[in-house]
Amino acid sequence: MFGAGLGILDVAINVQAVEVEKAARKPMISGFHGFFSLGGIFGAGAISLLLSVGLPQLISVTLVLLLMLPLLAVSLPMLMNARLH
């Protein structure tokens, strides 16, 4: 199930990237992939740091999730959708 979820997320992210690239009329997908990779690196680093100071796994993941939710709330209105075309 985890792999299927990641696959669906990957497709959704790439669909969004294609729509943004079409609207901008310039190549941007490689930059999106780069920032996605940086997010993975920073996320793994944050979790590793929290675990290294002795926090349990569930609390570490919850703290990172709580940090991500406001970022998601701020960025959600800026996502392109069919109404913007």
TORVEXFI-137704 format. One line per field, with one value per residue (C-alpha): residue in three letters; residue number from 1; x, y, z. Coordinates in steps of 0.001 Angstrom, whole numbers, plus 524288, in hexadecimal, padded with zeros to 5 digits. Each point is the difference from the previous one (the first is absolute). Layout:
BEGIN
gutor	[ALA	...]
dodo	[NUM	...]
u	[X	...]
v	[Y	...]
w	[Z	...]
***
This chain:
BEGIN
gutor	[MET	PHE	GLY	ALA	GLY	LEU	GLY	ILE	LEU	ASP	VAL	ALA	ILE	ASN	VAL	GLN	ALA	VAL	GLU	VAL	GLU	LYS	ALA	ALA	ARG	LYS	PRO	MET	ILE	SER	GLY	PHE	HIS	GLY	PHE	PHE	SER	LEU	GLY	GLY	ILE	PHE	GLY	ALA	GLY	ALA	ILE	SER	LEU	LEU	LEU	SER	VAL	GLY	LEU	PRO	GLN	LEU	ILE	SER	VAL	THR	LEU	VAL	LEU	LEU	LEU	MET	LEU	PRO	LEU	LEU	ALA	VAL	SER	LEU	PRO	MET	LEU	MET	ASN	ALA	ARG	LEU	HIS]
dodo	[1	2	3	4	5	6	7	8	9	10	11	12	13	14	15	16	17	18	19	20	21	22	23	24	25	26	27	28	29	30	31	32	33	34	35	36	37	38	39	40	41	42	43	44	45	46	47	48	49	50	51	52	53	54	55	56	57	58	59	60	61	62	63	64	65	66	67	68	69	70	71	72	73	74	75	76	77	78	79	80	81	82	83	84	85]
u	[80000	80B20	805BE	7F2CF	7FE04	80D41	7FD13	7F31E	806AB	80A9B	7F5EF	7F861	80C4E	80427	7F26E	800A6	80DBF	7FBC4	7F4A0	808E1	809F1	7F58B	7FAF0	80DBF	80396	80DC7	806C0	7FEFB	7FE17	80E64	7FFCC	7F3E9	806B0	80BFF	7F817	7F881	80D1C	80475	7F369	802CF	80DCF	7FB96	7F4EA	80914	809AD	7F58E	7FB3C	80DFE	802FB	7F3D9	802E7	80E38	7FBE5	7F819	7F221	7F77E	7FCC5	7F1A3	802D4	80AA7	7F71D	7F4D4	80892	80440	7F1DD	7FBB3	80A84	7FB79	7F169	8010E	808CB	7F5CB	7F515	8076B	8035E	7F2EB	7F90E	80B39	7FE9A	7FAEC	7F329	7F6AD	7F9B1	80CB7	800B6]
v	[80000	8095E	7FE36	80208	80C64	8053E	7FCA9	8075D	80B97	7FFF8	8002E	80B13	80824	7FDF9	80386	80CAD	802A7	7FDF3	80975	80A5D	7FDF6	80170	80C82	805A7	7FBBE	7FCB2	7F3A4	7FEBF	7F19C	7FD4C	80AD6	7FA18	7F2C8	80667	806C1	7F361	7F951	80B04	7FE87	7F194	802E4	80A6C	7F760	7F48B	808FF	80592	7F289	7FB4B	80BC1	7FDEA	7F183	802B4	80853	7F48F	80345	7F43C	7FD76	80382	80D01	8033D	7FD62	8075E	80BF9	80037	7FE23	80B64	8084D	7FBF7	8028B	80EED	7FFBC	7F7F3	80923	80BC0	7F996	7F964	80C25	8021F	7F2C2	800A8	7F9A2	7FF61	80D05	80733	7FC2D]
w	[80000	80308	7F26B	7F992	807E3	7FBF1	7F1DB	80065	80681	7F597	7F514	80673	801D0	7F1EF	7FAD7	807CB	7FADE	7F1E8	801CE	805E7	7F539	7F57B	8061E	8014F	7F227	80419	804D5	80EB8	80350	8029D	80A2E	8064E	800AF	805FA	80A9C	8029B	8024D	808F2	807BD	801AF	80491	809AD	804E0	8022D	806A6	808FF	803E4	80211	80889	8084E	8017E	8036B	80BA6	80517	7FBE7	7FCCC	7F1BF	8012C	80695	7F61A	7F477	80681	80234	7F1C5	7FBBD	80889	7F99D	7F264	801F5	80091	7F3FE	7F8EE	8044D	7FAB9	7F2FD	7FD5A	7FAAF	7F682	7F95F	7F237	7FCB6	7F481	803B2	7FD68	7F1AB]
***
